[in-house]
Amino acid sequence: MSVCAAEHHHNPTPEPRVYQRRKPERTATYQAVQHHLESWLAQQREACPDDDPVPQYVERDLRKFLECGILAYGFARARCDECGEDYLIAYSCKGRGAANGVTANGVRSFILHHSCVE
C-alpha cells in the first residue's frame, strides 16, 4: 500500500491519501472465470454443436473481465509531486459487461443456470 501525506490544496489540514490497487485477480469470481472459462466454453460447444450455446457478448464480456484492472493489460504511472512516490494504476475497462458488479451477477447466473449440459 502506498501512502502520500501531501497536503490537499482545497483542505488546509494535511491528510494522508492512500492508493491501493484493487487486485481483481485475487477475487473468487476472477479465479473461477480464469480457471474454468476455456473448458466451460468447450463443453458448451461440444454439447450443443448445432446451436450457439454461449452468446457472443457473454464470452466477450468474460474475456474483458479477465483483463480489467490487471497491470499486464495496461497501466498509467502517476507520481506525487509532493513526496515523489510512484503509483501504477491499472486500466479499467469501464464497460457495462462482466467487469461491472451488477452485470457480473447476471453473467454468473447465466453460467450457473443456462447451460445446455446437465
ABEGO torsion letter per residue (X at the ends): XBBBABBBAABABBBBBBBBBAGAAABAAAAAAAAAAAAAAAAAAAABAABBABBAAAAAAAAAAAABGBAAAEBBBBBBAAAGBBBBBBBBAGBABAABAAAAAAAAAAAAAABABX
